[in-house]
């Protein structure tokens, strides 16, 4: 578990990207995942975002997050089958209906994780302020992104505390005693998350967020060659996704529906 939360992001090339570049990537992926409904276009978005996330050099964390998403998809499919069995008039849930939403979730998870793990809060807040976002969007976005690494650190501390106290938390214990594991892991994480959210709120107030006075520095990092390369790739990726949505939207749709 210690290796899972190792500081792999410190040596990642993504750390040297400008915050504006990472925000542009996140915004583009968010728009494309919502606008595109074809299977091929969603695969293009997911594959590109996965390549982007692999440069973070956190394979352990990626594996855990993908495992959680797989569990969520399995639970959704199970409830879909039960719903079809009990209420056949509702038609159940097709594989395509589950595939596209989870692909959207995975793609967004990839880009948001990169943004949260490699961007300093000061750079992010300064960038958000420079583009003059409304405060109702600026504050929740800043707190949400700052909460992700804080929440990751809370999970690591809870896990290490359980190991120090002698609890053999692992796949065997989670399988044999799931309720005990849930109580040992989820309850401390919940209380630490509440404490972290309160701390972030107080820190925001102390920094003067929401006041009329400008509190963030206006100077920022200049764009570098790596930013130009990423933005060029983003443009090509956007064009390919749009073309896939226009010309390949109906490929696999019929096949996936027939598999239901």
N, C-alpha and C positions, 0 to 999 in steps of 0.2 A: 504493500500500500504506500509505503514511503516513496518508492520509485514512481508510483503513479502520479504523485503530486510533486515530482522533482521540478526544479526550475529550468525545464528544457526550453521554455520560451525566451529565456535570456540570451541564448545563442542563436535564436531564429533570425533569419534575414527580415522577417516581417516586422521586427521591432524597429527597424530603421525606416519603415514607411511613414510618410506624413499622415497625421490623423485625418486630414481631409481625403486622402486617397482611400483609407480604410472605410470611412463613412460613405464615400461614393460607391465602393464595392457593395457594402451592406445595403444601401438604398436601392441600387440596381437589382440585386438579387431579390430583395423584398418585392419590388414592383413586378419583376418577371415571374416570380413564383405565383403571384396572385393573378396576373394577366394571362398566363399560359395554363391551359388545361389538358394539353396533349401529353401522352405518355413519353414520346420521344423528346419533346422539349423539356419535360421535367427531368429526364435522364441526363440531358446535356447540362442543365443547371446543376444537378446534383454532382455529376462527374467533375465539373469545373470547380465547384465549391469545395469538393473533397481534396482536389489537388492543392487548392489554396490553403486548406486547413492542415494538410500534411506538412507544409513548410513550417508549421508551428512547432514541430518536433515533440509532440505530446501523444505518442501512440497509445500509451496506457489509458490516458483520460479519454481519448477518442473511442477506444474499445469499450470502456464502461458506459459512455453515453450512448453508443450504438446498441449496446446490450439492453439498456433501459428502453430505448425506442423499440427494439424488437419485442420486448416483453409487453409494452403497451399495445403494439400492433396485434400480438397474439391474443391479448385480452379483448381487444375490440373485435377481432374475428370470431372469438368464442361467443361473445354476447350477440354478435350478428347471427350466428348459427342458431343460438337459443331463441332469439327473437323470431327467426323464420320458422322455427319448429312450433313455437307457441302461437304466433300470430302470422300465419302464412299469407294473409291478405296484404300485409305490409311489404312483402317482397324480399325481406332480408337485406343484406348488404353484399354487393358484388365486390370482387377482388379489385376491380378498377376504382371503385368508390373509396376503398381503403388505401390503395397504392398511391394515388396522386396526393392526398392530404399528408401522408407520412413522408413522401418524397419532399414535399414543401417544407415540412418540419425539419427534416434532416439538412436540407440546404441552408435554411436559416440558422440552424444550430451551428453549422460549420463557420459561417461568416461572423456571426455574433461572438462566438468563442474566440476567434482571432482578434476581433476588435477589443474584447474585454481583457484578454490575456497579454496583449502587446502594446496597449496604449496607456500612457500615463493619464491620470485623471486631470491634471492641470492642462495638458495639451488638448484633451477632449473637450473640457469645459471652455477653453479659450476658442477652440474651433467652432463649437456650437454657438458661442456668443457672437463671434465675428460674422456668422451668416444670419444673425438677427432672428433666431427662432422665437416664436411666442413663448412666454414664460411657462404657460401651461403644458407645452411640449418640451421645453428645455429642461426643466427640473426633473420630471419623471424619467426622461431619457438618461440624464446624467446619473441619477441615483440608481437606476436599473443596471446600467453598465458597470458602475462602481460596485454594485452588490454582488456581481458574479464572482470576481476573484475573492471577495470577502467570504462568500458562501462556500467556495471551494476550500479556503483555509479553515473554515469552521468544521467541514466534514473531515479534513485531515486531523484536526485536533481531537475530535470526538473519537475517531478510529484509533488514534494512538493512545488515548486515555483508556479505552476498553482493553487494548492489548497490554498496557501497563498493569491494569487491575486483574489480569489473568483470564479474561473472557476469550475463549478460542473462536472469535468471530471469523467465519469463513464459509465456503460453499457447503460444507457438511452441516455446520450448525444452522445455517440459513434454511437448509432443506429439512432437517429433522425438527428444529424448533423455530419456525418462522415467526410466531407471535412474540416469543422472547426477544428475538433479534430486532423485530420492529420496535419493541418497547425500549430496548437498549440503544438503538441507533436513531430512530425517528424522533423520539421525545427530546433528547438533548439537542439534536440539530434544529428542531422547531424553536426551542427556547433561545438558542444562540442566534438563529435567524432574526427573531424578534428583537433581541438585544442589538444586533448589528444594524437593523433598520432604524432603530431609535438613535443609535450613535451617528449614522449617516445623516439623519434628519437634523440633529443638533449641530453637526459639522457644517451642514449647508447654511443653517441660520447664522453660525458664527462667521462664515465667509461672506455674509451679506447677500445671499441669493434672494432675489425678489425685491430688492431695493431699487430705487431709481438711479443710484450711483453705480457707475461702472466699476466692478470689482476684479475682473480678470485682466491679465496683461494682454496688450494688443499685439505685441510682437510674436511672431511665430516662426517655425522652422520653414525654410524654403524647400521647394520641390527639388528632388534629386533625380538622377537618371533612373533609379529603380522605380520611382513613382511614375515616371513617363512610361516605363515598360509595363507596369501593372495596369495603368490606364489604357494603354494600347491593347493589351490583352482583354481588358474589360469591354472595349469597343467591339473587338472581334467576337468575343463571347456573346455580346448582346445581339449582334447581327446574326450569328449562327442560331441562337435561340429563337429569334423572330422567324427566321426562314424555316426552322424545324416546326414551329407552331403553324405556319401558314401552309406548308406543303406536305408535312408528315403527321398532321394532327390526327388523322383517322387510322393510321397504321397501328396495329395491335389493339385498338379499342374493341373491335369486334371479337378478336381472339380471346381477350381477357374476359369479355362478357360471356362468351360461350363456355369458358372454363368454370363459370359459377355453377 
